[in-house]
Amino acid sequence: MARVAVPENAMGNPFGYVLGQYAQPLGAAGGAFANAVYQSSRLPLRVLEAARFRTAQINGCMVCQSMRAARHVDQFIGAGGGDVSQSIVARGGEAPDEAFYLAVEGWREATDFSERERLAIEHSERMAQDPHGFAADEAYWVRLHAAFSDDEIVDLTLCIAAWMAMGRFTHVLELDTVCMDDMLAA
């Protein structure tokens, strides 16, 4: 049950309803930030999905956990008025399969991630769970800089920040009671 009023006819996409009805300037900015992540990031799809999915698991957002970028991003961008020709999916690159998503939580033991994908997952975890501790972990930053440029580190960090904010917003207000396919169909 949503923690703010959502009419029955909007329950197919309570997230979209709430962004459009309450605190409209902030809702519009949040929606634009979410769109920008999927339209403007220059990181490879699998790297982004590794970080995004780990963030979704940590946030507990069911919508985010049901999302699969290759299947949903272009619909999400289009629904928000964005340019799907610029999406992270439209740029191409290998799309994750279900085995990828199943392995994310146990990424330390999994063998199917590249070094950059592992670091993206770790960056997501550390931002969400230990923002003070990892800031001073010089060995971590050496590993991160060996795999990513400064532009890519900023890109990744901003993407994770957007997912943390919007995923927690969605979960805390219990707007995540539908799966992504149902939400986009609404």
Backbone as a ProteinNet text record, in pm:
[ID]
protein_1_A
[PRIMARY]
MARVAVPENAMGNPFGYVLGQYAQPLGAAGGAFANAVYQSSRLPLRVLEAARFRTAQINGCMVCQSMRAARHVDQFIGAGGGDVSQSIVARGGEAPDEAFYLAVEGWREATDFSERERLAIEHSERMAQDPHGFAADEAYWVRLHAAFSDDEIVDLTLCIAAWMAMGRFTHVLELDTVCMDDMLAA
[TERTIARY]
83.8	0	88.4	67.4	146.1	128.8	234.5	234.3	183.5	147.2	78.5	-39.5	-137.8	-259.2	-230.1	-266.5	-256.8	-391.4	-463.4	-593.9	-578.5	-681	-679.1	-639.9	-688.8	-659.1	-514.2	-437.7	-296	-203.9	-259.8	-177.4	-91.2	-113.8	-26.6	108.7	114.1	239.3	233.7	235.5	226.3	345.5	461.3	581.1	557.6	513.1	486.5	378.6	274.2	166.2	219.8	293.3	343.8	440	528.2	619.7	543.7	434	357.5	258.3	220.2	114.8	163.1	269.3	314.8	451.8	472.9	602.3	651.3	567.1	589.6	726.8	778.2	912	1020.2	1013.2	1110.8	1088.2	963	931	981.7	961.7	1010	1162.6	1227.7	1374.6	1423.8	1357.1	1394.6	1376.1	1265.1	1240.6	1342.8	1378.5	1478.9	1616.2	1650.5	1778.4	1780.2	1671.2	1663.5	1676.9	1608.3	1619.4	1762.1	1825.3	1961.1	2059.1	2042	2130.2	2126.9	2007.2	1992	2016.5	2016.8	2035.3	2175.8	2241.3	2366.4	2489.7	2473	2591.5	2667	2796.8	2881.5	2945	2904.9	2959.1	2888.5	2956.2	2894.2	2772.7	2679.2	2554.5	2577.4	2665.2	2687.1	2747.7	2834.4	2892.3	2782.2	2700.5	2590.2	2491.6	2456.3	2359.6	2414.7	2543.5	2602.7	2582.7	2614.5	2598.5	2451.5	2369.7	2227.5	2157.7	2185.1	2115	2159.2	2287.4	2332.5	2268.6	2257.3	2190.8	2045.2	1978.8	1838.9	1824.2	1917.5	1911.9	1928.2	2023.6	2048.3	1929.2	1872.2	1756.7	1632.4	1621.8	1503.2	1390.1	1416.9	1313.1	1276.7	1151.3	1105.5	1096.2	1055	1050.3	1190.5	1285.2	1423.8	1481.9	1445.9	1496.1	1431.1	1310.6	1245.7	1289	1352.4	1394.8	1512.3	1507.5	1616.8	1640.4	1754.1	1780.8	1753.3	1800.4	1784.6	1637.5	1550.8	1408.6	1328.6	1374	1289.8	1337.8	1466.2	1518.5	1457.7	1449.9	1398.1	1252.2	1171.9	1033.1	1030.2	1116.7	1123.4	1160.5	1264.2	1307.1	1196.3	1136.1	1028.8	910.5	873.3	761.3	791.2	919.4	959.1	990.8	964.4	988.3	1132.1	1213.4	1354.3	1378.2	1502.5	1545.4	1600.7	1520.6	1562.8	1680.7	1702	1815.1	1948.7	1945.2	2066.7	2083.5	1997.1	1997.9	2120.1	2143	2253.1	2229	2104.8	2072.3	2093.7	2050.1	2063	2209.1	2298	2440.8	2499	2426.6	2472.6	2557.2	2618.7	2696.6	2621.4	2695.4	2637.5	2538.7	2420.4	2318.6	2334.2	2316.4	2322.9	2210.6	2240.2	2137	2093.3	1998.4	1946.9	2053.7	2147.4	2255.9	2338.2	2357.2	2427.4	2357	2224.8	2149.1	2149.3	2139.9	2140.9	2275.2	2382.2	2516.1	2555	2480.8	2523.3	2539.7	2444.8	2454.5	2579.2	2615.1	2734	2852.7	2867.3	2968.1	3110.4	3140.3	3277.9	3321.8	3226.1	3256.8	3225.8	3146.8	3104.6	3222.5	3217.3	3327.1	3289	3166.4	3121.6	3121.9	3196.7	3205.4	3346.1	3352.4	3482.3	3529.7	3652.9	3705.7	3625.7	3590.4	3512.4	3371.9	3311.3	3179.9	3189.9	3293.7	3315.2	3333.6	3413.7	3436.7	3310.1	3227.9	3101.3	3009.6	3003.9	2923	2979.5	3110.1	3173.1	3150	3160.6	3138.5	2995	2901.1	2761.8	2744.9	2798.5	2789.2	2851.1	2968.6	3039.6	2972.5	2919	2844	2722.1	2651.8	2527.9	2551.2	2655.2	2671.8	2785.8	2882.3	2998.2	3057.6	2978.3	3031.2	3149.6	3157.7	3269.6	3395.5	3379.7	3494.4	3569.3	3498.3	3569.9	3632.9	3589.8	3650.8	3799.7	3839.8	3979.4	4055.5	3994.3	4056.6	4140.9	4266	4352.8	4373.4	4381.7	4400.1	4279.6	4161.7	4042.2	4050.1	4086	4091	4197.9	4306.2	4408	4348.5	4276.8	4211.9	4108.1	4029.1	3924.7	3986.9	4090.9	4157.2	4231.9	4269.3	4334.1	4234	4107.3	4004.4	3915.9	3905.3	3815.3	3887.4	3852.8	3902.5	3827.6	3875.8	3806.1	3663.7	3648.3	3514.2	3423	3473.8	3392.9	3359.8	3453.3	3427	3316.4	3320.7	3214.8	3082.2	3083.1	2963.7	2903.1	2982.9	2935.5	2879.6	2948.8	2906.6	2774.4	2758.1	2630.8	2517.1	2543.3	2440	2396.9	2492.2	2459.4	2381.8	2422.5	2350.6	2205.3	2181.3	2043.8	1964.6	2024.3	1954.7	1929.1	2025.8	2005.5	1887.9	1887.3	1783.2	1646	1634.1	1502.5	1454.2	1544.5	1505.6	1459.4	1528.3	1486.6	1355.6	1342.6	1217.3	1102.2	1119.8	1016.4	985.4	1088.7	1068.9	1008.4	1060.1	1011.7	864.1	822.2	681.5	595.3	654.6	587.3	518.2	593.8	546.1	600.6	665	731.9	656.4	526.2	444.5	411.3	456.4	432.9	568.1	569	695.2	711.6	830.5	860.6	773.9	750.1	666.8	526.4	468.2	334.1	333.7	437.7	444.9	451.1	532.4	546.6	423	347.8	226	111.4	121.8	13.2	1.6
-117.9	0	124.4	211.4	334.6	418.2	486.3	568.2	710.1	740.4	864.4	824.1	912.2	877.9	859.6	741.8	709.8	648	711.1	654.7	517.2	437.8	302.2	298.9	394.7	394.3	432	472.6	505.4	399.5	292.1	191.1	109.5	118.2	52.3	119.7	248.6	324.7	427.3	380.3	474.5	570.1	526.2	611.1	731.6	706.4	815.2	908.6	852.3	934.7	1028.6	974.1	1054.4	1162.3	1128.8	1230.9	1343.3	1310.5	1410.8	1488.5	1435.4	1497.5	1569.4	1521.6	1577.8	1642.4	1754.1	1824.3	1828.6	1881.2	1871.8	1919.8	2032.8	2070.9	1970.6	1920.3	1820	1687.5	1649.3	1526.3	1531.3	1647	1663.3	1655.3	1715.7	1711.1	1568.7	1496.3	1356.7	1271.1	1290.5	1217.1	1250.9	1378.8	1421.5	1363.1	1357.6	1299.4	1150.5	1080.3	938.1	918.4	1000.2	991.1	1018.7	1118.5	1156.2	1041.3	964.9	850.5	754.5	722.7	623.8	680.9	811	875.2	932.8	968.2	1042.9	969.2	864.6	792.3	736.6	738	684.6	551.5	497.4	368.9	254.9	141.5	25.8	-25.5	-81.5	-130	-227.2	-324.1	-423.2	-361.1	-262.6	-194.1	-120.4	-47.8	25.3	-69.2	-176.7	-270.5	-338.9	-364.9	-424.7	-331.9	-205	-107.9	-82.9	-69.3	-39.4	-152.1	-275.1	-386.9	-406	-386	-398.3	-289.1	-168.8	-59.9	-96.1	-155	-196.2	-299.1	-392.9	-493.6	-428.7	-338.1	-271.8	-185.2	-111.3	-25.8	-107.5	-228.1	-309.6	-275.2	-194.7	-150.9	-263.9	-307.2	-418.8	-379.1	-255.5	-209	-212.6	-160.3	-155	-294.9	-386.8	-523.5	-597.8	-558.9	-624.8	-564.5	-448.7	-381.9	-454.9	-463.4	-514	-408.7	-343.6	-227.9	-257.9	-371	-401.6	-406.9	-442.4	-455.9	-330.5	-253	-147.3	-3.9	18.3	155.2	242.5	191.9	276.9	316.1	225.3	258.3	363.7	349.4	443.3	583	589.6	718.4	779.8	699.8	749.6	801.5	730.2	773.3	906.1	931.9	1057.1	1167.8	1142.3	1244.6	1253.9	1153.4	1156.4	1104.7	1110.6	1068.4	926.7	829.1	689.5	657.4	737.3	711.7	736.2	800.6	830.2	740	641.8	561.9	470.8	424.3	329.8	200	166.6	45.6	69.4	185	216.7	221.2	255.6	260.6	121.8	19.9	-116.4	-168.2	-277.4	-343.8	-464.9	-555.9	-680.7	-655.2	-710.1	-698.5	-812.2	-783.7	-890.6	-991.8	-1116.8	-1220	-1242.4	-1331.2	-1354.2	-1409.7	-1486.8	-1538.4	-1423.5	-1319.1	-1198.9	-1140.9	-1118.6	-1058.7	-1148.9	-1279.4	-1372.2	-1372.5	-1340.1	-1343.5	-1214.4	-1107.4	-977.1	-977.3	-1030.1	-1025.3	-1098.4	-1208.9	-1284.3	-1254.7	-1131.6	-1091.7	-1126.3	-1129.6	-1157.7	-1299.1	-1392.2	-1530.4	-1561.1	-1479.8	-1505.1	-1491.1	-1567.5	-1565.5	-1498.3	-1451	-1399.5	-1247.6	-1177.1	-1031.8	-988.4	-885.1	-823.9	-744	-699.7	-618	-488.9	-427.7	-303.4	-328.7	-440.2	-473.2	-497.7	-567.6	-591.7	-460.4	-372.8	-244.1	-159.1	-167.2	-93.3	-144	-275.1	-332.7	-289	-298.2	-258.8	-110.6	-26.6	117.8	141.7	71.4	83.1	42.7	-71	-118.6	-20.5	26	112.2	248.2	300.7	426.8	410.6	299.7	278	236.6	158.6	98.4	155.3	218.9	268	393	498.2	615.9	682	668.5	729.4	644.1	513.2	423.1	417.2	412	391	518.6	632.1	757.8	762.2	697.6	699.2	571.7	482.8	355.9	376.4	412.3	445.1	327.4	207.5	89.6	73.5	98.3	91.2	193.6	316.5	423.1	395.6	332.8	293.5	192.2	91.7	-8.1	57.2	148.9	214.5	297.6	373.6	457	374.1	253.4	166.3	116.9	113.9	59.8	166.3	283.6	388.7	522.8	603.1	740.9	825.6	945.1	1035.5	1064.3	1087.1	1109.2	991.1	869.8	750.9	734.2	769.4	760.3	856.8	977.1	1074.9	1026.5	977.8	924.2	813.2	714.8	602	647.7	738.5	785.7	861	943.8	1014.5	916.8	817	716.9	645.5	601.3	531.8	623.9	750.1	846.3	859.7	864.3	873.6	748.4	630.5	506.9	495.5	537.3	534.2	623.7	745	840.8	795.9	766.4	733.7	596	500.5	368.6	371.9	448.8	459.1	536.6	641.2	716.1	620.6	541.4	448.8	343.8	289.1	183.3	237.9	349	405.1	442.5	497.9	535.3	419.1	300.7	178.8	197.9	257	274.5	163.5	66.1	-40.9	-172.3	-164.3	-285.3	-348.5	-289	-344.5	-376.2	-466.2	-493.1	-393.4	-382.1	-283.8	-302.6	-426.8	-450.8	-394.2	-416.7	-365.8	-213.4	-156.4	-11.7	55.1	1.9	61.7	37.5	-66.4	-94.2	-2.6	51.9	136.8	269
0	0	0	-94.1	-104	23.3	61.6	183.7	159.8	36.1	0.9	-86.5	-99.1	-173.4	-322.2	-372.4	-514.8	-552.6	-645.7	-682.9	-748.6	-737.4	-791.1	-938.8	-1016.7	-1160	-1191.4	-1091.6	-1111.6	-1050.9	-996.7	-929.2	-1024.5	-1154.3	-1251	-1259.5	-1225.2	-1224.6	-1111.9	-987	-875.3	-869.7	-911.2	-914.6	-1005.4	-1127.2	-1221.5	-1171	-1111	-1057	-949.3	-853.7	-742	-791.7	-884.7	-937.2	-1006.3	-1071.7	-1144.4	-1059.9	-943.9	-863.8	-739	-679	-552.2	-571.6	-506.1	-512.7	-657.2	-743.3	-887.9	-935.3	-891.5	-941.2	-901.6	-779.4	-736.7	-808.5	-825.3	-897.5	-1040.3	-1105.8	-1243.6	-1248.6	-1151	-1147.2	-1122.9	-1033.1	-1008.2	-1131.8	-1200.9	-1324.7	-1431.6	-1440.9	-1539.4	-1506.2	-1378.3	-1337	-1373.5	-1345.9	-1379.9	-1530.7	-1608.8	-1754.7	-1800.9	-1742.2	-1782.2	-1763.6	-1658.2	-1633.2	-1751.5	-1797.6	-1904.5	-2043.7	-2053.3	-2182.4	-2198.7	-2089.6	-2099.7	-2050.5	-1971.2	-1924.5	-2044.3	-2037.6	-2144.9	-2107.7	-1994	-1951.2	-2024.2	-2039.2	-2105	-2027	-2099.1	-2041.7	-1926.3	-1943.5	-1837.2	-1711.9	-1727.4	-1611.3	-1536.2	-1610.6	-1547.2	-1480.6	-1548.6	-1491.6	-1366.8	-1362.6	-1243	-1123.2	-1141.2	-1032.5	-1001.4	-1104.6	-1083.7	-1008.7	-1049.7	-987.9	-843	-814.9	-674.9	-590.1	-646	-574.7	-548.3	-647	-630.9	-519	-512.7	-406.9	-269.8	-258.2	-130.1	-90.8	-187.1	-159.3	-124.2	-178.2	-158.2	-252.6	-353.7	-447	-542.7	-537	-619.8	-767.3	-796.4	-935.4	-993.6	-919.8	-967.7	-987.7	-899.4	-912.7	-1028	-1066.6	-1179.9	-1313.2	-1308.5	-1432	-1496.7	-1627.7	-1709.4	-1816.1	-1810.5	-1897.2	-2043.9	-2092	-2233.9	-2274.4	-2181.7	-2211.3	-2175.2	-2076.4	-2021.5	-2041.7	-2057.2	-2057.8	-2166.3	-2287.4	-2394.6	-2369.8	-2317.3	-2282.8	-2172.8	-2073	-1961.2	-2011.1	-2094.7	-2149.1	-2234.8	-2320	-2405.9	-2326.2	-2218.8	-2135.6	-2067.2	-2041.7	-1978.4	-2077.3	-2204.8	-2306.2	-2352.5	-2320.8	-2359.2	-2499.4	-2541.2	-2674.5	-2667.3	-2707.6	-2698.1	-2789.5	-2892.3	-2981.9	-2911.7	-2796.6	-2720.5	-2598	-2582.5	-2459.8	-2449.8	-2329.1	-2305	-2380.5	-2407.6	-2483.5	-2632.3	-2681.7	-2824.5	-2868.1	-2776.3	-2809.6	-2832.5	-2789.6	-2811.7	-2697.5	-2719.8	-2616.5	-2565.7	-2509.9	-2461.9	-2348.9	-2361.9	-2257.7	-2158	-2030.8	-1930.8	-1948.7	-1916.8	-1915.1	-1770.4	-1749.8	-1614.2	-1520.5	-1572.2	-1487.6	-1429.7	-1507.7	-1462.5	-1339.6	-1352.2	-1241.9	-1118.8	-1139.6	-1027.4	-954.3	-1023.4	-964.5	-893.4	-913.3	-860.6	-709.5	-636.2	-490.5	-439.4	-502.6	-463.6	-553.3	-595.9	-694	-653.5	-526	-482.8	-521.8	-522.3	-558.3	-704	-767.4	-906.2	-1001.9	-1109.1	-1206.5	-1338.1	-1348.7	-1477.9	-1490.5	-1406.9	-1415.8	-1455.4	-1536.8	-1569.1	-1447.8	-1451.1	-1341.6	-1327.7	-1438.2	-1432.4	-1375.3	-1410.8	-1355.2	-1204.4	-1162.5	-1018.5	-943	-999.4	-934.5	-931.3	-1034.8	-1035.9	-924.5	-907	-798.7	-664.2	-649.3	-523.2	-494.7	-596.7	-579.6	-530.2	-589.2	-547.4	-400.9	-365.1	-226.6	-129.6	-163.1	-70.3	-56	-164.7	-155.2	-65	-80.3	-6.1	138.3	162.8	293.8	377.3	314.6	390.3	325.1	310	240.5	311.4	442.6	514.8	505.2	515.3	516.1	384.6	274.4	149.2	95.7	143.8	98.9	131.8	240	282.6	245.2	170.8	133.4	6.6	23.6	-89.2	-184.1	-130.4	-217	-311	-259.6	-343.2	-456.2	-422.6	-523.3	-628.8	-590.9	-688.9	-786.2	-733.8	-820.8	-912.1	-856.2	-934.5	-1046.9	-1015.2	-1116.8	-1221.1	-1186.9	-1285.6	-1390	-1354.8	-1444.1	-1508.6	-1447.3	-1495.1	-1503	-1601.3	-1608.2	-1505.7	-1480.9	-1389.5	-1439.6	-1570	-1626.5	-1595.5	-1611.3	-1586.8	-1438.4	-1351.2	-1207.1	-1167.9	-1220.5	-1191	-1248.7	-1372.4	-1437.3	-1351.2	-1314.4	-1234.6	-1100.6	-1035	-903.4	-911.9	-1014.6	-1032.9	-1063.8	-1145.5	-1175.1	-1048.1	-969.7	-845.4	-752.1	-743.8	-658.7	-702.7	-833.3	-883.7	-846.3	-864.2	-830.9	-681.4	-600.7	-456	-418.1	-468.7	-432.8	-480.7	-608.5	-663.8	-618.1	-604.5	-556.2	-412.1	-330.3	-189.9	-178.3	-256.5	-261.7	-294.9	-398.7	-444.6	-338.9	-276.9	-177.6	-48.5	1.3	127.6	118.8	5.4	-11.1	-61.5	-69.5	-113.5	-248.4	-340.8	-477.8	-566.9	-507.2	-582	-576.5	-577.2	-564.6	-699	-808.3	-941.8	-1003.4	-1100	-1169.6	-1283.3	-1335.2	-1438.8	-1563.5	-1604.8	-1722.9	-1702.3	-1583.2	-1554.3	-1548.4	-1489.4	-1475.9	-1613.1	-1702.4	-1835	-1922.3	-1892.2	-1968.1	-1926.1	-1805	-1752.8	-1826.2
[MASK]
++++++++++++++++++++++++++++++++++++++++++++++++++++++++++++++++++++++++++++++++++++++++++++++++++++++++++++++++++++++++++++++++++++++++++++++++++++++++++++++++++++++++++++++++++++++++++

